[in-house]
Amino acid sequence: MSSFALITEGITDQVTLETILWEYYDSDLDVTYIQPIRDATDESRQENIGGWEKVIEYCTLPEFKSSFLFNEYVVIQIDTDCCEHINFGIALTVHGEDRSQQDIIDDVKGLLISKIGEEVYSEYKDRILFAISVHSLECWYLPLFESKRAKQSKSKNCTEHLKMAVNKKGISYQKEHDIYKNLAKEFKARNAIAQCMEFNKSFEVFIKSLPSC
């Protein structure tokens, strides 16, 4: 049984990634949440237990290396919507034009590697997976809930677009564990992962990075 540890911005990202991994491999997996750590009392709360700063910070801690003692792979998830924050420091535009998703992903990956440290990264690089969502993980859901092709590939304001899309289907939207656990079931539909790869570049990059297990 393959084992994955998740370092994510929040608990809704955790439940999303876990569902994607289970569906992609279609086999038993052991998935552990190491950032943010939570228990049953946390499942209704999204705020104040995660965030991109916590993800970056965790990559610098001794606990990051220790996570490989008990897990075969470590997945690091981070959104790019706050890339231009002074503590993130990655440009989203050049001369007023949006940069390509691949260029942004490459720069964020480079930043995370620098926080991990070259020595640790060199030792574990084959076991580190990057889920860099441009510009938020909610964008990965849009091909599953939006009917119009133009909206399926959006990368900005995706939380609001997702909210409107699911509300049209009679689903109440809040950024909570149980809501996302229900939304993530859509990844289990036939061809759902292939559909998301077609419309979302950062999702495609993540899926193609997954190892054979």
C-alpha positions as CSV (number, residue, x, y, z in Angstrom):
1,M,0.0,0.0,0.0
2,S,1.4,3.4,-1.0
3,S,1.4,6.2,1.5
4,F,1.0,9.9,1.0
5,A,1.5,12.7,3.5
6,L,-0.3,16.0,2.6
7,I,1.1,19.5,3.3
8,T,-1.7,21.9,2.3
9,E,-3.1,25.3,2.8
10,G,-6.3,24.0,4.5
11,I,-8.6,21.1,5.2
12,T,-10.7,21.6,2.1
13,D,-7.5,21.1,0.1
14,Q,-6.7,17.9,2.0
15,V,-10.1,16.3,1.3
16,T,-9.8,17.3,-2.4
17,L,-6.3,15.9,-2.9
18,E,-7.1,12.7,-1.0
19,T,-10.1,12.0,-3.2
20,I,-8.1,12.7,-6.4
21,L,-5.3,10.4,-5.2
22,W,-7.7,7.6,-4.4
23,E,-9.5,8.0,-7.7
24,Y,-6.3,8.2,-9.8
25,Y,-4.7,5.1,-8.3
26,D,-8.0,3.2,-7.9
27,S,-6.4,1.2,-5.0
28,D,-5.9,1.3,-1.3
29,L,-3.8,4.2,-0.1
30,D,-2.7,5.5,3.2
31,V,-3.1,9.3,3.4
32,T,-1.9,11.3,6.3
33,Y,-2.5,15.0,7.0
34,I,0.6,16.6,8.4
35,Q,-0.1,20.3,7.6
36,P,-2.5,21.4,8.9
37,I,-2.8,18.7,11.5
38,R,-6.4,18.1,12.5
39,D,-8.9,15.8,14.1
40,A,-12.6,15.3,14.0
41,T,-13.2,18.6,15.8
42,D,-11.5,20.5,13.0
43,E,-13.6,19.2,10.1
44,S,-16.1,22.0,10.0
45,R,-13.4,24.7,10.2
46,Q,-11.3,26.0,7.3
47,E,-10.1,29.3,8.7
48,N,-7.1,29.9,10.9
49,I,-5.5,26.5,10.7
50,G,-3.6,26.7,7.4
51,G,-2.6,29.1,4.7
52,W,0.2,29.5,2.2
53,E,2.5,30.9,4.8
54,K,2.1,27.8,6.9
55,V,2.9,25.6,3.9
56,I,6.1,27.6,3.2
57,E,7.1,27.5,6.9
58,Y,6.6,23.8,7.2
59,C,9.0,23.2,4.4
60,T,11.7,24.7,6.5
61,L,11.1,22.6,9.6
62,P,12.9,19.5,10.7
63,E,9.5,17.8,10.7
64,F,9.5,18.0,6.9
65,K,12.4,15.5,6.6
66,S,11.0,13.4,9.4
67,S,7.7,12.9,7.4
68,F,9.6,10.6,5.0
69,L,10.2,8.1,7.9
70,F,6.5,7.1,7.8
71,N,5.3,8.1,4.3
72,E,6.4,7.1,0.9
73,Y,5.5,10.4,-0.7
74,V,4.9,13.9,0.5
75,V,2.5,16.2,-1.5
76,I,3.0,19.9,-1.1
77,Q,-0.1,22.0,-2.1
78,I,-0.1,25.7,-2.4
79,D,-2.2,28.3,-4.3
80,T,-0.6,31.0,-6.4
81,D,-3.2,33.8,-5.8
82,C,-1.0,35.4,-3.2
83,C,2.3,35.0,-5.2
84,E,2.9,38.7,-5.3
85,H,2.8,39.1,-1.5
86,I,6.2,40.3,-0.2
87,N,6.8,37.1,1.6
88,F,6.0,35.0,-1.5
89,G,7.8,37.2,-4.0
90,I,6.7,35.7,-7.4
91,A,5.4,37.8,-10.2
92,L,2.1,36.9,-11.8
93,T,2.4,39.3,-14.7
94,V,5.2,40.7,-16.9
95,H,4.7,44.1,-18.5
96,G,1.0,43.9,-17.7
97,E,0.5,40.5,-19.3
98,D,-0.3,37.3,-17.4
99,R,2.6,34.9,-17.2
100,S,2.0,31.4,-18.4
101,Q,0.8,28.9,-15.8
102,Q,3.8,26.7,-16.4
103,D,6.3,29.6,-15.7
104,I,4.4,30.4,-12.4
105,I,4.4,26.7,-11.4
106,D,8.1,26.4,-12.1
107,D,8.9,29.5,-10.0
108,V,6.8,28.4,-7.1
109,K,8.4,25.0,-7.2
110,G,11.8,26.6,-7.1
111,L,10.8,28.7,-4.1
112,L,9.5,25.6,-2.2
113,I,12.7,23.7,-3.0
114,S,14.8,26.6,-1.7
115,K,12.8,26.5,1.6
116,I,13.2,22.7,1.8
117,G,17.0,23.1,1.2
118,E,19.1,21.6,-1.6
119,E,20.5,18.8,0.7
120,V,17.1,17.6,1.8
121,Y,15.5,18.0,-1.6
122,S,18.3,16.1,-3.3
123,E,17.8,13.2,-0.9
124,Y,14.0,13.0,-1.3
125,K,13.2,14.7,-4.6
126,D,11.8,11.5,-6.1
127,R,9.3,11.3,-3.2
128,I,8.2,15.0,-3.2
129,L,5.2,15.9,-5.2
130,F,4.0,19.5,-5.9
131,A,0.4,20.4,-6.2
132,I,0.7,24.0,-7.3
133,S,-2.8,25.3,-8.1
134,V,-3.1,28.3,-10.3
135,H,-4.5,30.4,-8.9
136,S,-6.5,28.4,-6.4
137,L,-7.4,24.7,-6.0
138,E,-11.1,25.7,-6.6
139,C,-10.1,26.2,-10.2
140,W,-9.6,22.4,-10.4
141,Y,-13.3,21.9,-9.7
142,L,-14.7,24.2,-12.4
143,P,-14.5,21.7,-15.3
144,L,-16.7,19.4,-13.2
145,F,-19.4,22.0,-12.3
146,E,-19.4,24.5,-15.1
147,S,-21.2,23.7,-18.4
148,K,-19.6,26.4,-20.5
149,R,-16.1,25.7,-21.9
150,A,-14.9,29.3,-21.3
151,K,-15.7,29.0,-17.6
152,Q,-14.2,25.6,-17.2
153,S,-10.7,26.9,-17.8
154,K,-10.8,30.0,-15.6
155,S,-7.9,30.6,-13.2
156,K,-9.0,33.8,-11.5
157,N,-11.7,34.3,-8.8
158,C,-12.4,30.5,-8.9
159,T,-13.9,30.3,-5.5
160,E,-16.7,32.8,-6.5
161,H,-17.2,31.0,-9.8
162,L,-17.4,27.6,-8.1
163,K,-19.9,29.0,-5.6
164,M,-22.1,30.2,-8.4
165,A,-21.8,27.0,-10.3
166,V,-22.7,24.7,-7.4
167,N,-25.5,27.0,-6.3
168,K,-27.1,26.6,-9.7
169,K,-27.1,22.9,-9.1
170,G,-28.9,23.4,-5.8
171,I,-25.8,22.8,-3.7
172,S,-25.1,25.1,-0.7
173,Y,-21.5,26.3,-0.9
174,Q,-19.2,27.1,2.0
175,K,-15.5,26.5,2.4
176,E,-16.0,23.7,4.9
177,H,-14.7,20.1,5.1
178,D,-18.1,18.4,4.6
179,I,-19.1,20.6,1.7
180,Y,-15.8,19.8,-0.1
181,K,-16.0,16.1,0.7
182,N,-19.3,16.1,-1.2
183,L,-18.0,18.3,-4.1
184,A,-14.9,16.1,-4.4
185,K,-17.1,13.1,-5.2
186,E,-17.3,14.5,-8.7
187,F,-13.7,13.5,-9.3
188,K,-14.9,9.9,-9.1
189,A,-17.0,10.2,-12.2
190,R,-15.9,8.5,-15.3
191,N,-13.3,10.5,-17.2
192,A,-13.5,13.3,-14.6
193,I,-9.7,13.5,-14.1
194,A,-9.1,13.5,-17.9
195,Q,-11.7,16.3,-18.3
196,C,-10.0,18.4,-15.6
197,M,-6.6,17.9,-17.2
198,E,-7.9,19.1,-20.5
199,F,-9.2,22.4,-19.0
200,N,-6.8,23.2,-16.2
201,K,-3.0,23.3,-16.8
202,S,-1.9,23.2,-13.1
203,F,-4.1,20.2,-12.5
204,E,-2.6,18.5,-15.6
205,V,0.9,19.2,-14.3
206,F,0.1,17.7,-10.9
207,I,-1.5,14.5,-12.3
208,K,1.4,14.0,-14.8
209,S,3.8,14.2,-11.9
210,L,2.2,11.4,-9.9
211,P,4.4,8.2,-9.7
212,S,3.4,4.7,-10.7
213,C,2.5,2.9,-7.5
